[in-house]
Amino acid sequence: MYTKISLISKEKTSVQITLIVTLVLHILAGVFWAGSTFALARIGATTSADQLFRPQMGAAVVAVITGGVLWHLLHPSGFSTTEQVLGLGALAAILALVAQAALCSPTLRRLATASGNDARSQTQMALGQRIAAGFLALTVICMAAARYV
């Protein structure tokens, strides 16, 4: 009898640790991704964009993957209003990632081979960051509101 209780307790502790670590990684990656995107969208993504793009994309991938793990751990069945709101937020995050990758990555490659910063490239970088910022704002709103709908 005691052995069974201690095994259950160890399994529960293991799940709790997994949940905490996943949640912390999700929050840290998401805060960096959204914060740097909002800042670059605001300043026009000119000078710092090349230094932040790879860390942004790394944080985006970590945030999306850990979000999927959290979904698996916390919402294994059903698709109630809470899951629908979180699903909308997840879709918005994926669209933000796609927008940044599709608009900013080719622009940074073009700027790396070009001799100077042309206005078209700067405009495209800013557009990618601003589109992503809009999607990430929706993502944050959905995550904050999901618990209360």
N, C-alpha and C positions, 0 to 999 in steps of 0.2 A: 504494500500500500504506500509506504513512504517513497519508494523508488518512483512510482508512477507520478506522485505529486511533484517530486523534484524534477522529473523530466518535463512535465507540463510547465513548470515554472521556468526552466531553462529555455524551452521553446518560446515562451511568451517574452522573456527577456531578449532573446535573439531577434525576434520580430520587432520589438520596441527599439532596439539599437539600430536595426536596419532602417526602420522608419525615421528615426531621428537623424541619422547620417544622410539619408536620401533627402529629407526635408531641408536640412542645412545646406547641402550642395545645391539644391533647387533654388533656394532663396538667395544664396550668395551669387550664383551664376546669373539668376534673373535680375537681381539688383544691378550688377555690373553691366549686363547687356542693355537693360532698359535705361539706366542712368547715362551710360556713354552714348547711347543712341539719341536720347533727348538732348544731351549737351551738343553733340555734333549737328543735330538737326537745327538747333538754335543758332549756333555760330556759323553755320553754312558749310561745315565739313571741309574746310580748306587745308589747314596745315596739319592737324592731328589725325586726320582720317587714315593716313597710311600707317601710322604707328598703332592705331587702335583696331584696325579692321580684323586682323588675325585673332587677337584676344576676344574681340566681340563675337566672331564666328565660333570660337571655341566655347565661350560662355553660352552662346545660343544653343549649340549642340548639347552641352551638359544640361542646360535648363529643359530642353525638350525631352531628352532621354530620362532624366530624373522625374519629370512630370508624368511620363508614361509609367514609370515604376510606381510613383505615388498613386496614380489612377488604379493600377493593378492591386496595390495593397489596401487602398481605402474605399474603392468603389468597384468591387468584383462583380456585382450583379445589379441589374436594374438600370433604368435610364430616366430617373425622376427629373424634376425641374432643376435640382442642384447639379446633376450630371450634365444636363443640357446647357446650363450656363457655363460650367467648367469646360465643356466640349467646345462651345463658341470661343472661349478664351484660348484654348489649345489651338484651334484652327487659326485664330488671329496671330498667335505666336509663330506658327509654321509659315503663315503668309508673310510675316515680318522677316523671318529668316530667308525666305525665297526672294523677297524684294531686295534685301541687302546684298545677297549673293549675286543676284541677276544684274543689279544696277551698279553696285560699287566695285565688285571684283574686276570686271572688264575695264572699268575706268581706271582703277589703280594700276592694272597691267599696262594700260595705254600711257599713263603718266610716268611709269617707270622707264619706258622706252623713249618717251618724248623728252625734248630738251627743256621744256618749260611747262608751266601750268596754264593751259588754255581755259578760256571762260566756259566752253561747252563741257569740259570734263568736270570742272568745279560745280557747274549747275547739275550735272547728272549725279555726282556724289551727294550733293545736298538733297536732291530729289529722292534718292534711295534711302537716305537717313530719315527724311521727313515722312515718307510713306511708312517705313518701318516703325517710326515713333508713334504714328497714329494707330497702327495695329497693336503695338505694345501697350499703349494707353488703354485700348479696349481689353487687352489681356489682363492687365492689372485690375481694371474695374470688375471684370468678370470673376477673377479670383477673390476679390474682396467681397463681392455681393453674393456669391454662390451660397454661402452658408445661411444667408438670410432670406432667400427666396423660396 
